[in-house]
């Protein structure tokens, strides 16, 4: 077994020897495209979403230097008719690009060193092949194929690590119109040499790239436009192969006696293609192993980048961040992004980067993005507090005070806080009916999302309560039923809550309920508030 060629199946053996959620359904999908025009795949997901585990699985499956039959015993892939056809049939090249970006001594010559180290190992593995002088990696692979008839399956894990680490282009001194090739340029040329030359299809049965970002665009064209790309935004038929589905999390929750409600609240929310409920797999497994739900994935990287992006001065960006933190979805045009974290030219680019990083989820049918779950919400709120964006940081502080005032029954303080929230958010929302008032309230109660599940237009059986806030488990606070009126009275709102028996619907969640009536007077441009304690009669 080598470092780059035919690494064997040990890495996947270690994975399946622990608690493994079967993602081998990916194998038949890759098999279906081997030796075809669609043989090259690039799968991009945010950090810790199972990309590298899938790469190790494919390595174990295709690698002809080992016998992996037992590792796949009982897994989904074994049931597919293509399983036997390609099991351990190819020489596998496996390149983890981060193993080079983490080596400071090779950074200036990283592309050359990558080629040299793989070439040296290939020549040791195939010593009887005659190689041309000054051969590059593609020349060596072609020589091996011509001499032996062997084909390769090439896996590149974290393919875009070099794009993230070495993004810039260098201008010649004294000649601003001329640029010198950079490390990124050299790397892209290497990939093109491998996968877009005349010999590529003869040498490779297939290739599988993983990364965070889709393949970089130059102007409007992908640098490797012969790759089939499967991203957070457009996953095609690979949607369920990364991340955990609802059924997979239910299975884990039952096995470990964990709270499915908590796992869903903390880690669900990613709508990826046809899969409308995808969980963060890293955090789910950590929560099960440690016996508690908290932020695990968000500590693994990209936090500093998020702070940089959300405070960029693009029109409408801050308003959209406020909307999403309050539970709303916003429109995003993802088509113009150049797949480069360092080329961010608009609000849409920022939102698209955050989707690829996993800090936002994307609904492809509505072309909208949103904050997926509590784990990400908590981290975004932390990021906001660490930015220079005073407006939202102040809004979060005001939101904490609003919740405290509501629970304390301080009607005047609540009314004044909503007056302030209205003044702050008139740029975001038209303010001429109860629905727009509800939108402002969800913004004003941003902080409450840490301790409450907030429902807009909550069905009660006898109508719809405007806002219902149900305390999360282990939160010892009352539920809130909020009714809104426009050019009416707060007392009328309270009467409607009682008359339509809105509290009865949520009695199963808590015995302590506060009824909150809020009215906006269009002439005085002020809010009034009425708060009453309510007890469910048994």
LUMVEXNU-972624 format. One record per residue (C-alpha): x, y, z. Coordinates in steps of 0.05 Angstrom, whole numbers. Layout:
// LUMVEXNU-972624
[rec [X,Y,Z]]
...
// end
This chain:
// LUMVEXNU-972624
[rec [0,0,0]]
[rec [26,69,-19]]
[rec [16,140,3]]
[rec [-19,160,-62]]
[rec [-30,97,-102]]
[rec [-71,38,-78]]
[rec [-76,60,-5]]
[rec [-119,0,10]]
[rec [-181,-3,53]]
[rec [-155,10,124]]
[rec [-185,80,128]]
[rec [-255,54,111]]
[rec [-245,-7,155]]
[rec [-234,41,214]]
[rec [-298,78,195]]
[rec [-344,17,191]]
[rec [-314,-14,255]]
[rec [-348,42,294]]
[rec [-420,66,287]]
[rec [-428,74,212]]
[rec [-489,103,178]]
[rec [-492,68,111]]
[rec [-477,116,54]]
[rec [-454,63,5]]
[rec [-513,80,-41]]
[rec [-464,129,-71]]
[rec [-425,72,-103]]
[rec [-477,49,-155]]
[rec [-486,122,-175]]
[rec [-412,130,-189]]
[rec [-409,62,-222]]
[rec [-463,82,-271]]
[rec [-418,135,-301]]
[rec [-351,98,-303]]
[rec [-316,99,-371]]
[rec [-369,146,-398]]
[rec [-371,220,-415]]
[rec [-397,232,-345]]
[rec [-340,195,-310]]
[rec [-314,258,-274]]
[rec [-351,279,-212]]
[rec [-341,338,-164]]
[rec [-380,335,-99]]
[rec [-380,397,-56]]
[rec [-409,403,14]]
[rec [-394,445,75]]
[rec [-344,420,127]]
[rec [-356,355,163]]
[rec [-414,333,119]]
[rec [-385,265,100]]
[rec [-345,281,38]]
[rec [-279,251,62]]
[rec [-313,190,90]]
[rec [-345,178,22]]
[rec [-277,186,-11]]
[rec [-247,133,35]]
[rec [-305,87,20]]
[rec [-294,94,-55]]
[rec [-220,82,-46]]
[rec [-235,17,-9]]
[rec [-285,-5,-62]]
[rec [-244,8,-125]]
[rec [-174,-7,-100]]
[rec [-149,-70,-135]]
[rec [-92,-80,-84]]
[rec [-141,-106,-31]]
[rec [-203,-148,-20]]
[rec [-259,-105,9]]
[rec [-317,-153,1]]
[rec [-327,-164,76]]
[rec [-327,-89,90]]
[rec [-389,-81,46]]
[rec [-425,-142,72]]
[rec [-497,-122,86]]
[rec [-489,-51,60]]
[rec [-534,-20,7]]
[rec [-482,-22,-47]]
[rec [-476,-97,-43]]
[rec [-548,-104,-67]]
[rec [-535,-67,-132]]
[rec [-521,-106,-196]]
[rec [-458,-64,-210]]
[rec [-426,-82,-143]]
[rec [-388,-144,-167]]
[rec [-369,-113,-234]]
[rec [-324,-59,-205]]
[rec [-306,-85,-136]]
[rec [-230,-77,-127]]
[rec [-219,-70,-202]]
[rec [-177,-7,-210]]
[rec [-113,26,-189]]
[rec [-134,83,-144]]
[rec [-96,148,-138]]
[rec [-115,184,-74]]
[rec [-94,256,-62]]
[rec [-113,295,0]]
[rec [-94,366,-19]]
[rec [-95,390,52]]
[rec [-36,344,67]]
[rec [4,392,23]]
[rec [-27,459,43]]
[rec [-10,441,115]]
[rec [64,434,98]]
[rec [96,503,100]]
[rec [161,480,69]]
[rec [127,463,3]]
[rec [78,521,-3]]
[rec [117,560,-56]]
[rec [125,499,-100]]
[rec [63,460,-78]]
[rec [39,441,-148]]
[rec [108,416,-170]]
[rec [117,377,-105]]
[rec [49,344,-112]]
[rec [68,319,-182]]
[rec [137,297,-161]]
[rec [114,256,-101]]
[rec [59,221,-140]]
[rec [105,208,-199]]
[rec [159,178,-154]]
[rec [109,130,-124]]
[rec [80,111,-191]]
[rec [149,94,-219]]
[rec [163,50,-158]]
[rec [96,15,-168]]
[rec [108,4,-243]]
[rec [184,-3,-249]]
[rec [182,-40,-316]]
[rec [149,16,-354]]
[rec [193,61,-398]]
[rec [182,134,-382]]
[rec [199,195,-424]]
[rec [249,245,-398]]
[rec [220,304,-361]]
[rec [152,271,-359]]
[rec [96,306,-321]]
[rec [43,268,-282]]
[rec [-2,258,-342]]
[rec [56,233,-384]]
[rec [73,181,-331]]
[rec [1,157,-325]]
[rec [-5,152,-401]]
[rec [59,111,-404]]
[rec [33,63,-352]]
[rec [-33,55,-388]]
[rec [0,44,-456]]
[rec [48,-8,-427]]
[rec [0,-46,-382]]
[rec [-71,-29,-404]]
[rec [-85,-9,-331]]
[rec [-137,46,-317]]
[rec [-139,91,-257]]
[rec [-193,119,-212]]
[rec [-169,186,-185]]
[rec [-196,213,-118]]
[rec [-177,284,-99]]
[rec [-202,302,-29]]
[rec [-210,376,-12]]
[rec [-193,394,-84]]
[rec [-205,468,-71]]
[rec [-158,475,-12]]
[rec [-106,507,-58]]
[rec [-158,555,-86]]
[rec [-174,577,-15]]
[rec [-102,582,8]]
[rec [-72,614,-55]]
[rec [-126,657,-86]]
[rec [-91,717,-116]]
[rec [-61,735,-183]]
[rec [5,774,-185]]
[rec [15,834,-230]]
[rec [83,848,-260]]
[rec [118,909,-230]]
[rec [117,966,-279]]
[rec [67,930,-324]]
[rec [-2,930,-292]]
[rec [-34,895,-351]]
[rec [10,834,-346]]
[rec [1,779,-293]]
[rec [48,723,-276]]
[rec [22,653,-266]]
[rec [6,640,-193]]
[rec [1,576,-153]]
[rec [-73,575,-167]]
[rec [-60,582,-242]]
[rec [-10,525,-240]]
[rec [-58,482,-201]]
[rec [-116,493,-250]]
[rec [-69,478,-308]]
[rec [-49,413,-275]]
[rec [-122,393,-267]]
[rec [-137,411,-339]]
[rec [-76,371,-361]]
[rec [-101,310,-323]]
[rec [-175,312,-340]]
[rec [-183,352,-405]]
[rec [-130,324,-452]]
[rec [-137,273,-507]]
[rec [-108,217,-464]]
[rec [-152,230,-403]]
[rec [-210,185,-420]]
[rec [-163,128,-437]]
[rec [-124,134,-372]]
[rec [-181,146,-323]]
[rec [-242,101,-311]]
[rec [-267,158,-268]]
[rec [-248,214,-221]]
[rec [-280,238,-157]]
[rec [-265,307,-128]]
[rec [-290,333,-62]]
[rec [-288,404,-34]]
[rec [-327,461,-4]]
[rec [-333,503,-67]]
[rec [-355,481,-137]]
[rec [-302,485,-191]]
[rec [-278,556,-201]]
[rec [-306,597,-258]]
[rec [-265,639,-304]]
[rec [-313,692,-330]]
[rec [-375,649,-338]]
[rec [-343,582,-355]]
[rec [-320,528,-306]]
[rec [-246,513,-307]]
[rec [-264,440,-315]]
[rec [-330,440,-351]]
[rec [-328,366,-365]]
[rec [-340,351,-291]]
[rec [-409,334,-266]]
[rec [-418,378,-204]]
[rec [-461,361,-144]]
[rec [-464,420,-95]]
[rec [-504,445,-35]]
[rec [-544,485,-86]]
[rec [-551,433,-141]]
[rec [-539,362,-114]]
[rec [-578,324,-168]]
[rec [-586,251,-149]]
[rec [-530,252,-96]]
[rec [-571,292,-46]]
[rec [-581,236,6]]
[rec [-509,210,1]]
[rec [-481,265,47]]
[rec [-509,288,113]]
[rec [-560,247,152]]
[rec [-632,239,130]]
[rec [-691,243,178]]
[rec [-697,167,180]]
[rec [-623,157,194]]
[rec [-626,205,253]]
[rec [-688,172,280]]
[rec [-652,105,278]]
[rec [-593,134,317]]
[rec [-639,169,367]]
[rec [-677,104,381]]
[rec [-613,64,387]]
[rec [-582,113,437]]
[rec [-645,136,472]]
[rec [-632,207,450]]
[rec [-684,262,441]]
[rec [-705,266,368]]
[rec [-737,333,381]]
[rec [-672,362,407]]
[rec [-631,333,350]]
[rec [-680,362,299]]
[rec [-680,431,332]]
[rec [-605,434,335]]
[rec [-580,401,271]]
[rec [-636,394,219]]
[rec [-658,446,169]]
[rec [-616,435,107]]
[rec [-659,428,45]]
[rec [-612,397,-6]]
[rec [-644,382,-73]]
[rec [-700,332,-65]]
[rec [-680,318,7]]
[rec [-719,368,48]]
[rec [-693,348,116]]
[rec [-617,337,120]]
[rec [-581,338,187]]
[rec [-509,358,202]]
[rec [-477,289,211]]
[rec [-416,311,250]]
[rec [-457,347,302]]
[rec [-509,292,308]]
[rec [-455,240,322]]
[rec [-421,286,372]]
[rec [-487,300,408]]
[rec [-501,225,413]]
[rec [-431,209,437]]
[rec [-430,264,489]]
[rec [-503,259,510]]
[rec [-521,332,498]]
[rec [-538,379,441]]
[rec [-495,440,431]]
[rec [-453,474,377]]
[rec [-401,424,353]]
[rec [-394,434,278]]
[rec [-388,509,281]]
[rec [-323,503,319]]
[rec [-289,466,262]]
[rec [-272,526,218]]
[rec [-296,584,175]]
[rec [-319,627,234]]
[rec [-272,685,217]]
[rec [-294,683,145]]
[rec [-367,688,166]]
[rec [-352,751,206]]
[rec [-317,781,145]]
[rec [-375,765,98]]
[rec [-434,787,140]]
[rec [-405,857,152]]
[rec [-391,871,78]]
[rec [-422,936,56]]
[rec [-471,911,3]]
[rec [-541,942,-2]]
[rec [-593,899,32]]
[rec [-544,849,63]]
[rec [-553,870,135]]
[rec [-629,873,127]]
[rec [-628,802,99]]
[rec [-586,777,157]]
[rec [-637,807,205]]
[rec [-694,774,168]]
[rec [-661,706,169]]
[rec [-641,709,242]]
[rec [-714,724,258]]
[rec [-736,662,220]]
[rec [-751,690,151]]
[rec [-725,666,83]]
[rec [-695,714,32]]
[rec [-686,710,-44]]
[rec [-616,696,-70]]
[rec [-588,693,-140]]
[rec [-533,640,-137]]
[rec [-517,639,-212]]
[rec [-466,695,-216]]
[rec [-419,671,-161]]
[rec [-350,654,-188]]
[rec [-340,597,-139]]
[rec [-283,636,-107]]
[rec [-287,659,-34]]
[rec [-242,718,-51]]
[rec [-285,744,-109]]
[rec [-347,769,-73]]
[rec [-379,826,-111]]
[rec [-451,830,-86]]
[rec [-500,812,-32]]
[rec [-519,750,-73]]
[rec [-446,727,-73]]
[rec [-443,733,3]]
[rec [-506,693,13]]
[rec [-482,640,-37]]
[rec [-415,633,-1]]
[rec [-452,624,65]]
[rec [-495,569,33]]
[rec [-432,532,10]]
[rec [-402,540,79]]
[rec [-465,511,111]]
[rec [-484,574,150]]
[rec [-546,582,107]]
[rec [-592,530,76]]
[rec [-621,536,6]]
[rec [-690,521,-21]]
[rec [-679,511,-96]]
[rec [-753,512,-112]]
[rec [-764,580,-81]]
[rec [-692,605,-94]]
[rec [-689,627,-22]]
[rec [-639,618,34]]
[rec [-649,616,109]]
[rec [-615,598,175]]
[rec [-624,522,182]]
[rec [-623,507,257]]
[rec [-605,528,327]]
[rec [-532,509,322]]
[rec [-521,556,264]]
[rec [-566,610,293]]
[rec [-525,612,357]]
[rec [-461,617,318]]
[rec [-487,672,272]]
[rec [-510,712,333]]
[rec [-440,704,362]]
[rec [-410,726,296]]
[rec [-454,788,294]]
[rec [-432,807,365]]
[rec [-360,802,342]]
[rec [-369,847,281]]
[rec [-367,922,275]]
[rec [-441,921,257]]
[rec [-469,960,315]]
[rec [-541,962,289]]
[rec [-553,887,294]]
[rec [-512,879,357]]
[rec [-557,932,389]]
[rec [-619,897,362]]
[rec [-598,832,395]]
[rec [-587,867,462]]
[rec [-655,901,454]]
[rec [-686,834,438]]
[rec [-661,803,503]]
[rec [-691,861,541]]
[rec [-757,855,504]]
[rec [-763,781,523]]
[rec [-747,796,595]]
[rec [-799,853,596]]
[rec [-852,808,565]]
[rec [-842,753,616]]
[rec [-842,804,672]]
[rec [-908,832,647]]
[rec [-880,902,637]]
[rec [-930,926,585]]
[rec [-901,996,576]]
[rec [-830,969,566]]
[rec [-855,919,514]]
[rec [-893,974,476]]
[rec [-832,1020,476]]
[rec [-786,963,453]]
[rec [-833,948,395]]
[rec [-836,1022,377]]
[rec [-760,1020,372]]
[rec [-761,956,331]]
[rec [-812,987,284]]
[rec [-769,1049,274]]
[rec [-707,1006,261]]
[rec [-740,961,210]]
[rec [-785,1005,168]]
[rec [-731,1001,114]]
[rec [-742,926,112]]
[rec [-817,920,116]]
[rec [-879,959,95]]
[rec [-919,972,157]]
[rec [-992,976,141]]
[rec [-1027,913,167]]
[rec [-1024,858,220]]
[rec [-980,815,176]]
[rec [-925,868,171]]
[rec [-932,879,246]]
[rec [-920,804,255]]
[rec [-857,809,213]]
[rec [-830,865,257]]
[rec [-846,825,319]]
[rec [-807,764,294]]
[rec [-747,811,284]]
[rec [-757,842,352]]
[rec [-758,773,385]]
[rec [-694,749,351]]
[rec [-662,731,417]]
[rec [-723,691,439]]
[rec [-706,639,386]]
[rec [-650,615,433]]
[rec [-702,593,484]]
[rec [-767,586,444]]
[rec [-793,554,381]]
[rec [-830,611,346]]
[rec [-890,598,302]]
[rec [-922,648,255]]
[rec [-997,638,240]]
[rec [-1002,579,288]]
[rec [-1063,535,274]]
[rec [-1106,527,336]]
[rec [-1169,494,310]]
[rec [-1210,557,316]]
[rec [-1165,603,276]]
[rec [-1092,623,273]]
[rec [-1054,657,328]]
[rec [-1007,710,300]]
[rec [-947,688,340]]
[rec [-939,629,387]]
[rec [-874,620,425]]
[rec [-865,551,457]]
[rec [-807,543,505]]
[rec [-754,494,485]]
[rec [-743,433,530]]
[rec [-707,448,595]]
[rec [-727,522,589]]
[rec [-767,542,650]]
[rec [-805,600,620]]
[rec [-878,609,601]]
[rec [-906,599,532]]
[rec [-927,663,497]]
[rec [-990,671,454]]
[rec [-986,738,418]]
[rec [-1043,769,380]]
[rec [-1033,831,338]]
[rec [-1081,887,319]]
[rec [-1075,946,271]]
[rec [-1114,1009,289]]
[rec [-1153,973,343]]
[rec [-1136,959,417]]
[rec [-1091,912,455]]
[rec [-1152,891,497]]
[rec [-1187,869,434]]
[rec [-1127,825,418]]
[rec [-1131,792,487]]
[rec [-1205,781,480]]
[rec [-1194,746,412]]
[rec [-1142,699,443]]
[rec [-1192,678,497]]
[rec [-1253,675,452]]
[rec [-1219,630,401]]
[rec [-1185,589,456]]
[rec [-1116,594,426]]
[rec [-1080,572,491]]
[rec [-1115,504,491]]
[rec [-1074,482,430]]
[rec [-1008,490,466]]
[rec [-1028,463,535]]
[rec [-988,400,521]]
[rec [-924,441,520]]
[rec [-930,481,584]]
[rec [-977,497,641]]
[rec [-954,570,645]]
[rec [-978,615,589]]
[rec [-976,689,578]]
[rec [-1027,723,533]]
[rec [-998,784,497]]
[rec [-1041,833,458]]
[rec [-1006,886,416]]
[rec [-1038,941,376]]
[rec [-1008,994,330]]
[rec [-1043,1061,323]]
[rec [-1030,1090,254]]
[rec [-1044,1162,275]]
[rec [-1001,1164,338]]
[rec [-950,1115,307]]
[rec [-945,1081,375]]
[rec [-957,1011,401]]
[rec [-996,991,462]]
[rec [-990,925,499]]
[rec [-1033,883,545]]
[rec [-1004,821,581]]
[rec [-1044,771,622]]
[rec [-1026,706,656]]
[rec [-1068,647,635]]
[rec [-1080,580,667]]
[rec [-1108,520,631]]
[rec [-1170,494,667]]
[rec [-1167,420,678]]
// end
